[in-house]
Amino acid sequence: MNLFQTIFLGFQQSTELIKDKIENAPDQGYEIGVVIGTYLPFVAFIIIAYIIYFKARNRKD
């Protein structure tokens, strides 16, 4: 199994877990919390990656 297949399988499993949590959510606030908690790490990673890229691109040697 190569890296791409492993990553895809991980995303597929986490998507199923998210769907299950949202279906069994006690109220609307819980659903919002699940969505925010799921996507916030990815957004933070993208922001950090952009900052590192921007600093590396503008670095003068």
URPEFEN-V650835 format. One record per helix or strand of 2 or more residues. SS is the DSSP state (h for helix, s for strand). FROM is the first residue (numbers start at 1). LEN is the number of residues. If there is no record, write none. Layout:
# URPEFEN-V650835
SS_FROM_LEN + SS_FROM_LEN
This chain:
# URPEFEN-V650835
h_3_21 + h_28_30
